[in-house]
Amino acid sequence: MTAKKFISRLSFCLGNLGHSAFYGALSTYFIIFVTSGMFAGIQKNIADKLIGLSTFLIVAVRILELFIDPLIGNIVDNTHTRWGKFKPWIFWGNIVSAVLMIVLFTGIFGLAKVNWVLYAILFVIIFITFDVFYSFSDVSYWGMVPALSEDSDERGIYTSLGAFAGTIGWNGLSIIVVPVVTYFTYLATGKHNEGPQGWLAFAIIVSAVALLSAFIVCAGTQEKENLIRTSAKKKTTIKEVFAAIFHNDQIMWPSLEYLLYSFAYVVTNGVLFYYFKFVLAAPNKFWLVGTVGTVMGFVTSPLFPILNKKILRKWIFTAGQIAMMLAYLIFLFGGHNLVVLTIGLILFNFNYAQLVTVLTITDAIEYGQLKTGPRNEAVSLAVRPMIDKLTGAFSNGLVGWIALTCGMTGSATAKDMTAHNIHLFNSLAFYIPLAFAICSLLVFLTKVTLTEKKHAEVVEQLNAKLAAGKVAGTDEEVKKVANVNDGDLTTSLYAPVDGELKSLDNVVDEQGHKGFLGTGFAIAPDAGEIYAPYDGVIRFVFTTKHSFGIVSENGLETVVHVGLGTVNMRGETFTTHFLAGQKVKKGDLLLDFDRDQIIRNGYNDDVIVFFTQPQRIADHSKLAIDKKVQHGDHVMDVTLHD
């Protein structure tokens, strides 16, 4: 690995350390500041009303932001500067949101104590502005991954590094929040509690780390300009996302399952601070939450691919949800014992719901394409972040309401809690999330039917329909994808791989059946690299990576399919070097695969090339069957009807 690549990886990784901590400070700890420190010194009944008002405004603004995000994505996609399109928004988005978060943690300079009407107006303006600029930074940070590398594995490394640093940033707050807030409150007042001065210092520290992380990303990474993403051609609106969800039950049900899980998870993270402070009377032990979460992040992420090779993700999800439910029982009945509580935190963080949901929704792309025709790839990227924001909004409202209802606001301490307060808190803080966790599991087990096996069957059915020309795009769609002009309708095809030319009639699958339906040819490969057969645009790639579609400049839509039965390998041994929507040139490396591993798994490794609109083919030249070819050798010409 070169020094430049190492610096780029490290810079992107460190970028999410501050970025994730920044989001955690606002999504989890700002509401705690609102309920405990923002209105210190104000008469309790007035303070409670202002807490309720602030909580309502936070929820309302977060919901409003759902409709703003598509506009933000459009603006980022259409940004063109000498520094690229992502870095300016990462840099300035962090600067503006950092300044505004500090202002919010001052209670807008104590304005609520002077004029609560003006406070409410400015709070909405500042919070919306803050959220918008944070979203610019968030969209740009994750959106720049494809611009950093053309290699699919390399993009996976960037994403994993970002997620890893994000776990440290998010859980690290739980480790430092009480010591930092208490220490700076003591410096300012001489009192060992969590006062507004300490919360302001906490916000300043987190903002400084976020700004440093943003600077590292901008300085240490280099955007590439040779990728054309589908999202840059067609932006996904809220209406289109929900339309795609409701027309695809295997996106709808996983989305509902994840909504229920996410609500439970985020609410619990929000109430644990109150649990340690008011129920256990041990705010100094709150660091356990962050420490356990960080350690479990180190364990669970690398463990998933190992488990998933032996266990269906359905049962991995079930085990995680059962662990989560057991954790709630521990919080309710055994939390006063530190060892038992630590076990509860471990069980709570042993959960793969997010990863399983993302994989299921991604697989649902092919399911929806087979069922309804359109291929809604953008939905897999849009659904989960939208649900996260929705659950974040509602959980903030619930956490604020719980704090108000249970008397855990202002200068209240554990000594002020009655048995009724604690019983009410436990009922609201843990029984409600427990019910949501149970419902999430029930939805997944009864309604999410897209297993790994079923997805493999869907892909094979889709391939068969593609070969028969039954689910290809319309002529107008194909022309639009490749920017085809009327005129020459002949495309010259060149060998995508080294090997021996074969007729589709001579292809034999792993079950011994001979013949592949469709119009095209096959190559028995001598190597494991697939190259572009002509100049064109990548139309789609299956999530299993073994097959992709490409449209020529003259409108010929072709599928390159590596092996038969290889869909069951679920992407193992396949490495893509492109994105859907990317322009490619003849001879560009598009895919790597391990022939030996395919054969060891008992599958045929023939590379099959077929045309998805056979009815449009007017003529094609004769194949030189059994001829040895090198990638880039001319194979045939195909002419389409006018």
LINVEN-V240278 format. One record per residue. N is the residue number from 0. RES is the residue in three letters. PHI is phi as a letter, one per 30 degrees, with the letter a starting at -180 (none if undefined). NEAR is the number of other C-alpha atoms within 8 Angstrom. Layout:
n->{N;N}
res->{RES;RES}
phi->{PHI;PHI}
near->{NEAR;NEAR}
This chain:
n->{0;1;2;3;4;5;6;7;8;9;10;11;12;13;14;15;16;17;18;19;20;21;22;23;24;25;26;27;28;29;30;31;32;33;34;35;36;37;38;39;40;41;42;43;44;45;46;47;48;49;50;51;52;53;54;55;56;57;58;59;60;61;62;63;64;65;66;67;68;69;70;71;72;73;74;75;76;77;78;79;80;81;82;83;84;85;86;87;88;89;90;91;92;93;94;95;96;97;98;99;100;101;102;103;104;105;106;107;108;109;110;111;112;113;114;115;116;117;118;119;120;121;122;123;124;125;126;127;128;129;130;131;132;133;134;135;136;137;138;139;140;141;142;143;144;145;146;147;148;149;150;151;152;153;154;155;156;157;158;159;160;161;162;163;164;165;166;167;168;169;170;171;172;173;174;175;176;177;178;179;180;181;182;183;184;185;186;187;188;189;190;191;192;193;194;195;196;197;198;199;200;201;202;203;204;205;206;207;208;209;210;211;212;213;214;215;216;217;218;219;220;221;222;223;224;225;226;227;228;229;230;231;232;233;234;235;236;237;238;239;240;241;242;243;244;245;246;247;248;249;250;251;252;253;254;255;256;257;258;259;260;261;262;263;264;265;266;267;268;269;270;271;272;273;274;275;276;277;278;279;280;281;282;283;284;285;286;287;288;289;290;291;292;293;294;295;296;297;298;299;300;301;302;303;304;305;306;307;308;309;310;311;312;313;314;315;316;317;318;319;320;321;322;323;324;325;326;327;328;329;330;331;332;333;334;335;336;337;338;339;340;341;342;343;344;345;346;347;348;349;350;351;352;353;354;355;356;357;358;359;360;361;362;363;364;365;366;367;368;369;370;371;372;373;374;375;376;377;378;379;380;381;382;383;384;385;386;387;388;389;390;391;392;393;394;395;396;397;398;399;400;401;402;403;404;405;406;407;408;409;410;411;412;413;414;415;416;417;418;419;420;421;422;423;424;425;426;427;428;429;430;431;432;433;434;435;436;437;438;439;440;441;442;443;444;445;446;447;448;449;450;451;452;453;454;455;456;457;458;459;460;461;462;463;464;465;466;467;468;469;470;471;472;473;474;475;476;477;478;479;480;481;482;483;484;485;486;487;488;489;490;491;492;493;494;495;496;497;498;499;500;501;502;503;504;505;506;507;508;509;510;511;512;513;514;515;516;517;518;519;520;521;522;523;524;525;526;527;528;529;530;531;532;533;534;535;536;537;538;539;540;541;542;543;544;545;546;547;548;549;550;551;552;553;554;555;556;557;558;559;560;561;562;563;564;565;566;567;568;569;570;571;572;573;574;575;576;577;578;579;580;581;582;583;584;585;586;587;588;589;590;591;592;593;594;595;596;597;598;599;600;601;602;603;604;605;606;607;608;609;610;611;612;613;614;615;616;617;618;619;620;621;622;623;624;625;626;627;628;629;630;631;632;633;634;635;636;637;638;639;640;641}
res->{MET;THR;ALA;LYS;LYS;PHE;ILE;SER;ARG;LEU;SER;PHE;CYS;LEU;GLY;ASN;LEU;GLY;HIS;SER;ALA;PHE;TYR;GLY;ALA;LEU;SER;THR;TYR;PHE;ILE;ILE;PHE;VAL;THR;SER;GLY;MET;PHE;ALA;GLY;ILE;GLN;LYS;ASN;ILE;ALA;ASP;LYS;LEU;ILE;GLY;LEU;SER;THR;PHE;LEU;ILE;VAL;ALA;VAL;ARG;ILE;LEU;GLU;LEU;PHE;ILE;ASP;PRO;LEU;ILE;GLY;ASN;ILE;VAL;ASP;ASN;THR;HIS;THR;ARG;TRP;GLY;LYS;PHE;LYS;PRO;TRP;ILE;PHE;TRP;GLY;ASN;ILE;VAL;SER;ALA;VAL;LEU;MET;ILE;VAL;LEU;PHE;THR;GLY;ILE;PHE;GLY;LEU;ALA;LYS;VAL;ASN;TRP;VAL;LEU;TYR;ALA;ILE;LEU;PHE;VAL;ILE;ILE;PHE;ILE;THR;PHE;ASP;VAL;PHE;TYR;SER;PHE;SER;ASP;VAL;SER;TYR;TRP;GLY;MET;VAL;PRO;ALA;LEU;SER;GLU;ASP;SER;ASP;GLU;ARG;GLY;ILE;TYR;THR;SER;LEU;GLY;ALA;PHE;ALA;GLY;THR;ILE;GLY;TRP;ASN;GLY;LEU;SER;ILE;ILE;VAL;VAL;PRO;VAL;VAL;THR;TYR;PHE;THR;TYR;LEU;ALA;THR;GLY;LYS;HIS;ASN;GLU;GLY;PRO;GLN;GLY;TRP;LEU;ALA;PHE;ALA;ILE;ILE;VAL;SER;ALA;VAL;ALA;LEU;LEU;SER;ALA;PHE;ILE;VAL;CYS;ALA;GLY;THR;GLN;GLU;LYS;GLU;ASN;LEU;ILE;ARG;THR;SER;ALA;LYS;LYS;LYS;THR;THR;ILE;LYS;GLU;VAL;PHE;ALA;ALA;ILE;PHE;HIS;ASN;ASP;GLN;ILE;MET;TRP;PRO;SER;LEU;GLU;TYR;LEU;LEU;TYR;SER;PHE;ALA;TYR;VAL;VAL;THR;ASN;GLY;VAL;LEU;PHE;TYR;TYR;PHE;LYS;PHE;VAL;LEU;ALA;ALA;PRO;ASN;LYS;PHE;TRP;LEU;VAL;GLY;THR;VAL;GLY;THR;VAL;MET;GLY;PHE;VAL;THR;SER;PRO;LEU;PHE;PRO;ILE;LEU;ASN;LYS;LYS;ILE;LEU;ARG;LYS;TRP;ILE;PHE;THR;ALA;GLY;GLN;ILE;ALA;MET;MET;LEU;ALA;TYR;LEU;ILE;PHE;LEU;PHE;GLY;GLY;HIS;ASN;LEU;VAL;VAL;LEU;THR;ILE;GLY;LEU;ILE;LEU;PHE;ASN;PHE;ASN;TYR;ALA;GLN;LEU;VAL;THR;VAL;LEU;THR;ILE;THR;ASP;ALA;ILE;GLU;TYR;GLY;GLN;LEU;LYS;THR;GLY;PRO;ARG;ASN;GLU;ALA;VAL;SER;LEU;ALA;VAL;ARG;PRO;MET;ILE;ASP;LYS;LEU;THR;GLY;ALA;PHE;SER;ASN;GLY;LEU;VAL;GLY;TRP;ILE;ALA;LEU;THR;CYS;GLY;MET;THR;GLY;SER;ALA;THR;ALA;LYS;ASP;MET;THR;ALA;HIS;ASN;ILE;HIS;LEU;PHE;ASN;SER;LEU;ALA;PHE;TYR;ILE;PRO;LEU;ALA;PHE;ALA;ILE;CYS;SER;LEU;LEU;VAL;PHE;LEU;THR;LYS;VAL;THR;LEU;THR;GLU;LYS;LYS;HIS;ALA;GLU;VAL;VAL;GLU;GLN;LEU;ASN;ALA;LYS;LEU;ALA;ALA;GLY;LYS;VAL;ALA;GLY;THR;ASP;GLU;GLU;VAL;LYS;LYS;VAL;ALA;ASN;VAL;ASN;ASP;GLY;ASP;LEU;THR;THR;SER;LEU;TYR;ALA;PRO;VAL;ASP;GLY;GLU;LEU;LYS;SER;LEU;ASP;ASN;VAL;VAL;ASP;GLU;GLN;GLY;HIS;LYS;GLY;PHE;LEU;GLY;THR;GLY;PHE;ALA;ILE;ALA;PRO;ASP;ALA;GLY;GLU;ILE;TYR;ALA;PRO;TYR;ASP;GLY;VAL;ILE;ARG;PHE;VAL;PHE;THR;THR;LYS;HIS;SER;PHE;GLY;ILE;VAL;SER;GLU;ASN;GLY;LEU;GLU;THR;VAL;VAL;HIS;VAL;GLY;LEU;GLY;THR;VAL;ASN;MET;ARG;GLY;GLU;THR;PHE;THR;THR;HIS;PHE;LEU;ALA;GLY;GLN;LYS;VAL;LYS;LYS;GLY;ASP;LEU;LEU;LEU;ASP;PHE;ASP;ARG;ASP;GLN;ILE;ILE;ARG;ASN;GLY;TYR;ASN;ASP;ASP;VAL;ILE;VAL;PHE;PHE;THR;GLN;PRO;GLN;ARG;ILE;ALA;ASP;HIS;SER;LYS;LEU;ALA;ILE;ASP;LYS;LYS;VAL;GLN;HIS;GLY;ASP;HIS;VAL;MET;ASP;VAL;THR;LEU;HIS;ASP}
phi->{none;d;d;d;d;d;d;d;d;d;d;d;d;d;d;d;d;d;d;d;d;d;d;d;d;d;d;c;c;d;d;d;d;d;d;c;b;d;c;d;j;c;e;e;d;d;d;d;d;d;d;d;d;d;d;d;d;d;d;d;d;d;d;e;d;e;d;d;e;e;d;d;e;d;d;d;e;c;d;b;b;d;c;j;c;c;e;e;d;d;d;d;d;d;d;d;d;d;d;d;d;d;d;d;d;d;i;h;h;i;d;d;d;c;b;d;d;d;e;d;d;d;e;d;d;d;d;d;d;e;d;d;d;d;d;e;d;d;d;d;d;d;d;d;e;d;d;d;a;d;d;d;d;d;d;d;d;e;d;d;d;d;d;d;d;d;d;d;d;d;d;d;d;d;d;c;d;d;e;d;d;d;d;d;d;d;d;d;b;i;c;c;b;c;c;e;d;d;d;d;d;e;d;d;d;d;d;d;d;d;d;d;d;d;d;d;d;d;d;c;c;b;d;c;c;c;c;c;c;e;d;d;d;b;d;c;c;e;d;d;d;d;d;d;d;d;c;b;d;d;c;d;d;d;d;d;e;d;e;d;d;d;d;d;d;d;e;d;d;d;c;d;d;d;d;d;d;c;c;d;h;b;d;d;c;d;e;e;e;d;d;d;d;d;d;d;d;d;d;d;d;d;d;e;d;d;d;d;d;c;b;d;d;e;d;d;d;d;d;d;d;d;d;d;d;d;d;d;d;d;e;d;b;b;d;d;c;d;d;d;d;d;d;d;d;d;d;d;c;d;b;c;e;d;d;d;d;d;d;d;d;d;d;d;e;d;e;d;d;d;d;c;j;d;c;c;d;d;d;d;d;c;d;d;e;d;d;e;d;d;d;d;d;d;d;e;d;d;d;d;d;d;d;d;d;c;i;c;b;i;c;d;b;d;d;d;d;c;d;d;e;d;d;d;d;e;d;d;d;b;d;d;d;e;d;d;d;d;d;d;d;d;d;d;d;c;c;d;c;d;d;e;d;d;d;d;d;d;d;d;d;d;d;d;d;d;d;d;i;c;b;d;d;d;e;d;d;d;d;d;d;c;h;d;c;d;k;d;c;c;c;c;c;b;e;d;a;d;l;c;d;b;d;d;d;c;d;c;d;d;c;i;d;c;j;b;d;k;c;l;a;b;b;d;d;c;b;c;b;c;c;d;d;a;d;l;b;d;d;a;b;d;d;d;i;d;a;b;c;b;c;d;d;c;j;d;c;b;c;c;b;c;i;b;i;d;e;d;d;h;i;d;i;c;b;c;b;a;b;d;j;d;d;b;c;e;j;d;d;c;a;c;a;c;d;d;d;d;d;d;d;i;c;d;c;e;c;c;b;b;c;d;b;e;d;d;d;d;a;a;d;d;d;c;d;i;d;d;b;c;e;j;d;d;c;a;c;b;c;c;d;d}
near->{4;5;6;6;8;9;10;11;11;8;13;15;14;13;15;15;17;18;14;12;16;11;9;11;12;10;10;11;10;10;13;10;12;11;15;14;14;12;16;11;4;8;6;7;6;8;12;10;8;11;13;11;9;11;13;9;10;12;12;9;11;13;11;8;11;11;9;9;9;11;8;12;11;10;8;13;9;8;9;6;6;4;6;10;12;12;11;10;13;15;13;10;14;15;9;10;13;12;9;11;12;12;10;11;14;11;11;11;6;10;11;14;8;6;8;10;7;9;11;11;8;8;12;10;8;10;12;10;9;12;11;11;13;11;11;14;14;10;11;13;10;7;9;10;11;9;11;11;10;11;10;11;8;9;13;8;8;12;9;8;11;14;10;11;13;14;14;10;14;14;13;13;12;14;13;9;10;13;8;11;16;13;10;11;18;12;7;7;6;7;6;8;8;12;12;13;10;15;14;11;11;11;12;9;8;12;14;9;9;16;13;9;14;14;9;12;13;11;7;10;12;7;8;8;5;4;11;9;10;9;9;10;6;6;9;10;7;9;6;8;12;8;8;10;11;9;8;13;8;14;12;10;12;14;13;10;13;13;12;12;12;11;14;13;9;11;14;11;9;12;10;8;10;10;9;13;12;13;10;11;9;9;10;7;7;13;12;10;11;14;12;12;13;12;8;11;11;9;8;11;7;8;8;9;7;8;9;10;7;6;8;10;9;9;8;12;12;9;9;13;13;8;12;14;12;11;13;13;9;12;11;9;6;10;12;7;7;7;6;11;13;10;9;14;12;11;13;13;11;11;14;11;11;8;7;11;11;10;8;13;13;10;11;13;12;13;13;15;12;11;7;8;8;6;8;10;8;8;11;12;8;9;10;10;8;9;12;10;11;11;12;12;13;10;12;16;12;9;13;14;10;11;12;13;7;10;9;13;10;11;7;9;10;10;6;6;12;6;6;7;10;11;8;9;10;10;9;9;13;12;10;10;13;11;8;12;14;10;10;14;11;8;13;11;9;7;7;11;8;11;11;7;8;9;13;10;8;11;12;9;9;12;8;9;10;13;15;11;12;9;10;8;7;6;7;7;8;13;11;8;11;13;7;11;6;5;4;5;11;9;12;10;11;13;14;11;17;13;12;13;14;12;10;14;8;9;12;11;11;10;5;6;7;9;9;9;9;10;9;10;12;13;13;11;12;8;8;10;10;10;15;13;11;12;11;13;14;16;11;9;11;10;8;9;12;12;11;13;12;13;16;13;12;12;12;12;12;11;13;12;10;11;13;11;9;12;12;7;8;9;11;5;9;11;12;11;10;10;10;10;12;12;10;10;9;12;11;8;9;11;11;11;9;9;9;6;8;13;10;7;6;7;13;13;12;12;13;14;11;12;15;14;14;11;5;7;11;8;7;9;7;5;7;7;8;7;7;8;11;9;11;12;8;8;10;11;10;14;11;11;7;3}
